[in-house]
Structure formats: C-alpha cells, structure tokens
Amino acid sequence: MEYRTLGSSGLKVSTLCLGAMTFGEPDEKSMMHKIASDEATAHQMMDRALDAGVNFIDTADVYGNDGLSERVIGRWFEKQKTRDRVVLATKFRFRMGDGPNSSGASRHRIVRTVEDSLQRMKTDRIDLYQIHMQDIETPEEETLRALDDLVRAGKVLYLGCSNYAAYRLTDSLWLSRSLGLERFVALQAQYSLVVRELEREHVPLSQKFGLGILPWSPLASGFLSGKYKKGAPPPAGTRLDKLKSWLEQFDNERGWRILAAVEGVAKELGTTHSAVALRWLIQKPAVTSVIMGVRTLAQLDDNLKAADITLPPEAMQRLDEASRFDLGYPYDFMQRIQGRW
C-alpha cells in the first residue's frame, strides 16, 4: 500500500480510503436501505482493509439512520482496539434531528455535532473533520472560527471540506490565512472517469493551495465496475437497480465509451474494471486518497487490487481521451489559445 501526505499537512494516509456510507442496515428512510452491509460484514471489511494497509476510514454523521455508520465504527474500535491504527474522518452539515438548528454549519451546531460524533465513535478525537457542503446561510468566518476552536481544544486534528464551489473554497482559504485560523487541508468531492468537471477549477486550486483531493463515488455508483451492460437492465439488488435515475446520467455514448476503454485496459493488465478506474484517479494530479464504498468482502478485495497496479502513460492517455468532457466557456477558449487552462 502506498501512503501520501494529506494535502499540505504532515498526516500520511493510504491511497485507498474505506468509505463507510454502507456500514449498517438502515431503515427505509435511508437511500442505502437494502443496499448496505450489516454490522458484522462492516467489521469484517474494516479488519480486512486494515490488514491490507488501508489506514484511512471516512464516514459522516448522516450515513445510515441517526449516526448508524459512526456507531458501527465505534463498536469496531471498542471490540478490536484499532483506534490508534486508523486515520478517522467524518463529516457534518446535513440535517440530524428536528428544529431550525439541526442542519447547517453555524457555531451553535458545530459544537454539538462534534460531541455527538465523538460519542458515537467512542473516541477522544476526530483526525479529519469535514464540512459536508458549504452553508451559504452561515458566514464562512463563523464556521472557520468554530472549527479552529475544535482544533485548539484537541477534539479535531485536521480540517477538510466537501462539495464546495471553487469561489467559496478560495474565499475560505484566504480567510483562514488572513485571520490566522486553521485551514482546510483536504477537499472531498465527486470525481471519476465519468464525472471530471472537478478538473476545471478545483484540481488547479488544490494544486496551488495544497489541498489533498479525496474523490467520492470513484466508480460512479458501481457503473465502472463492469457489472452493467449496454441495453440490459441493471443487475437486481445493485445500487443502480434501486436508483435507476442515477444510471440515466451514464447510459449514453460517452458512458459506454468510457466503460469499453476501462475494460480494454483491465484485460491488458490482467486486473479488474474497478482496479483500473480507481488507479486512474490515484494517478491524477492533487489526488491523495480515493474513497471506495463497498458493501461486501468481494467488492473490497476487487477494489484493493488498485494498490497493486500502475497504469502506463499510454493507458492513462486512452482513458483520458475516452472520458473527455465539454470544458465549456471560458476554459475551452483558453485551451484553444494556450493549449491549457
């Protein structure tokens, strides 16, 4: 397993991160109902990932019902005594409970969400605490000062953000610098062969300001795993079988072209579709660790193969070309004039 420093920090994390969105069996109120793993399987997956060198686990307070994923992880820590071997990341921002202050990123809410997460995960600190999405109703300075206090209190060690617009992220980094506050060292965002829009603004921003990118949904909800076939219904029980509207965004000429390219590279290297798609991300600029969301041990083993391969330049170029996307203005204008943006 390869380890990289998380952005401009000194924290070393594995290039594969175990995503915990599927941990535990939530009820019908959760979109993961009937497509998640039971607690025993989740614990087995954490054991196996740790044995394979994965030292990074990412969750969020909203995963499952009422902090279910965090509670599953907490019981694993308690049972296996593995807390000090894991870089633990979680997120806050979305609604947890009732009332007007049960969502968002205000100071009032942050001081409560961190305590709730610490209690559920049976730990004294969160290694990477991330705001799950920018809160346009709360001043960024208020959010940053509250997070800075958590770092100074030792409850949180590093800060990250997720699903931020580039303008807001730039403003946030500037506020942190000018006010002497702890700054974000990581950006968690959707990024895959089929969703590459992050490359317009966020990738160059992350390179310039030392943010480690943590791609989520790197297999596009399983589309890139090779289990889906053009013109055929999705396999029963899969995520895209339940969430058919998600499949519609990939069921097009570009999506199947990408899948064909992934299949070709996988055959040449003697590996799996998933390993190729994950490795492509690992080898992209500014990416620190790729979050793999799995619900079975077989899926985990399939994804772990990404740590054992390297995509040659020719394969990277083929995948880049197959997954090319419309840059849009002004990026395409700059690309025509200078060859890059």
N, C-alpha and C positions, 0 to 999 in steps of 0.2 A: 504494500500500500504506500502511495506517495502522500506526503504531508506538505502543506503550504501555509505560509503565514496569512492570516485573515486580514486582507487589505493592508493598511499601514501599521497594524498592530504587531505585537510580537507573539500572538497566540497562534499555535500550529494546529491545523485541523486536517483531517483526511480529505482527499479529493472526492470521495463519495460520502454523502451525509445521509443518514437514515431518517426519512420523513415519517412522522408519527400520526399523520392525519387519519390513517386507517386503524389505529390501535383502539381496541374495544368494540363492543357491539352496541351501537346507538339505536334509539328507537326511531319511529317513522318520522319524527320531526327533523331528523338529520338527513342531508343528502347522501350520507355514507351508509344509510340503513340498508342492510343486506348485501353490501359490497365492502364490508370491513372485516377485520380479523378479530377473533375472540382473544381474551386476555392471555390465555395460555400460549397461543400461537405468537402473539405480540412479544411475549417474554422470550420465546424460543428464537425469534428473529433478532431481538436485541443481543441475545447470547451469541448467536452465530455471526452477526455483524461485528461485534466486539472481537471475537476470535479471529476474524479476517482482517483486523486492523482498522476498522471504522471506529473512530473515536468521537464522532460528531452526531448528535441527535437533535432534530428540530421538531418542535411541536407548537401549539398555540392554545390559549385558554378556550377558544370556541370549538376546537376539534372534538367531535362527539357531542354528547349532551352534558351540559353543566360541568365542563372541565374533565370529561371522561378520559381523554388521551393523557392528560397530565397525571391523573390519578393512577392510570395503568403504569406509567413510567415510575411514579413514586413508589408503588408497591414492588416494582422490579429492583429499584435501588435498595429498598429495605430488605428484600429477600437475598439478593446477590452481592450486596456490599460493593457495588461497582461505581459509586458516585464519583470518586476521585480519578477514575479512568476515562470519564466522559466529559466532553465539552457540551454543555447543555444549553440549548437555545429555545426560547419560547417567544410568543408574541401576544400583544394586547391591542385593543382598539374597538373591536366589534361588540355587539350587544351581548351582555351577560346579565340576565335578570330583567326586572321591570323598573320603570321610572325614568325620568328625563336624564339622569346622570349615570345610567347603566351602559352607556356607549360613549365613544369619543376618546380624546387624549388630553383632557384637562388635568391639572394638578390634582384636583379633588378625586378624580377617578384613578389616576396612576398610582397614588399612594395606597389605594385599596386593591387594585388588580395585582400588583406585585406581591402583596402579602398573601392573597388568595392562591396565586401560583406557587409560591414558596411552600405553603402549607400542603397543597395537593401533591406536589412532587417530593415532599419530605426532604427538603434540602435547605441549606442556610444561604445559598447564593445562586443566582442565575448567571451563567457565563456570558451569554449574549442575549440581551433583552431588546426586542424589536417592535416598533410600532407597525401594526399590520397594514395600515394605509394612512395616508396623510389625512388630517382632520381640518378641513377648511373653515370650520366654525370655531376653532381654537387657535389663538396666536401661536406660531411656531416657537417663539421665545418662551412662552409658558410651558410648553411641552418639554423643551430642551432643559430648562432650569429644573423642572421636576425630575427628569431623568438624571441630570448631573448630580442632584442630591442623592439619588439612589446609589450612584457610583461612589460618592464620597462616604456614604454610610456602609459600603461593603456588601450591600444586598445584590448589586449588579456589578459585573466586571467590565463588560463592553456593551456598546450600543449599536443598534442597526435599525434599518428601516425597510419597509416593503411596500411595493405598489405606490411609489411616489412619482409624481410628474418631475421631469428634469428641472423645470424652473423652481419648483418648491425645494427640491433637494439641494440645488445650488444655493438658494437663499438660506437653507438650514445650515449648510456647511459654513457659509460666511458668518452667520450669527454666532455659531459656536466659536469660530476663530476670533471674531471681534469682541466677544463677551467673555472669552476665556473659559468656555464651557466644554465638557466632554462632547466629542463629535461622533458621528456615525462612522463605523469602520467597515460596514457591510451593507449591501443592497440585495435584498431578496426579491426576485422578480420572475415573471413568466418568460421563459427563454427555451427555445428548442429549434430543431430544424424547420418546423412548420410555423413557428412564431418567432421571427427575428427582428421585429420592429425596435427592440431594445438597442440595436446597433446604431440607430440614427443619432441618438443623443446620450443615452445612459452609459454605453460602453466607453466612448471617449471621455465622458465626465468622470467615470470611475477610474480610468487610467490616470487622468490628470490629478485627481484629488485623493487617490489611494484608497478606493473602496473595493472590497472584495465582493464580486458578484456571486450570489447563491441562486442558481436557476431552480425554479419550481416548475412542475409539470414538464420535465425534460423529455418524456416520452409522449407528450400530448395526450394525456389521459389513457395511455396504452396504445394509441393509434400506431406508434412507431415500433411496437413490439413484434409486429409481424403476424398477429392473430387475426387481423382484419383483411378481408379480400374484396377487391373491387366488384361491385354488382351483387355481392352476397350480404345477407343480413348479419349484423354483429353477433358473435357467439353469445349464447344465453348465459346470463349471470355476470357478464363483463360490465365494466363501468359505462362504456359507450352503448351497451344494450339498454341500460336503465336511463341513461342521459342521452337519448338519441339526438336531441337538438345540438349537443356538442359535436357529434360525429358529422353533422351537416357542414360545419366550417372546414373540415378536412376532406370531405368527399367531393373533390374536384380534381381537375387535371394536374394542378401543382402538387396536391397532396399525394396522389398516386405516383407521380414522377419522383417525388422525394422517397417514397417507400421503395420504389424499384431500385433507386440508387443505393439505399441502405442495404437492401437485400443483396445487391451485387457485391458491395464491399464486404459484407458479412461472409459470403461464400468464399471470396478470395482469401480472407484471413482465417477462415475456419472457426468463426465465432457466431454470436447471435445478433439479431437485429438490435436488441436493447443495448448490448455492449457497444455496438458501433455508434448508435445515437447518443449514448452517454459520453463516450470517448470524444466524439466530435466537440461536445461542449467543454470537456475538460481541457482540450487543446485550444480553445478560443481565448482571445485576449481578455484580461481582467477577471476571468472566472477563477474562483478559489476552490469551491466545492459544489458538487451537483447533488441536489436533494432527490433521492429516489424514494418514491412512495410505493410500498409493496404490501400485499396482504397475505402472501403465502411464502413458505420457505423456498419453494421452487422459483418464484419470481425474484426473491432475494438472491439466490445463487446465480440466476441468469444475469442480474444487474451487476453483481460483484465481478463478473468477467471483464468489465470495463477497466478494472485496475490492472489487468494482466496483458493488455494490448496497447499498441501505439499505431495510430493511423498515419501512413506515409503521406508526404505532401500531395502526391497525385490523388490519393483517396479524399483528402480534405478538400482539394480543388473540385473534384467531381461532386461531392456533397454540397459544397458552397454553390456551385452552378445549378444543381438540380433544385436547390431551395431558394434561389434568388427571388427577391421580392421587390415590389414597386417602392422606390425610395420616396417619391413624392417631392413636391417643392418645399424648401429650396435646395434639398440635398441632391436631387438629380441635376439641377442647374450647376451646382458646384462640382459634381462628379464629371460633367461634360467638360468643364473649363479646366479643372486642375487634376482630374483623374482620381480624386478622393474628396471626402467632405469632412 
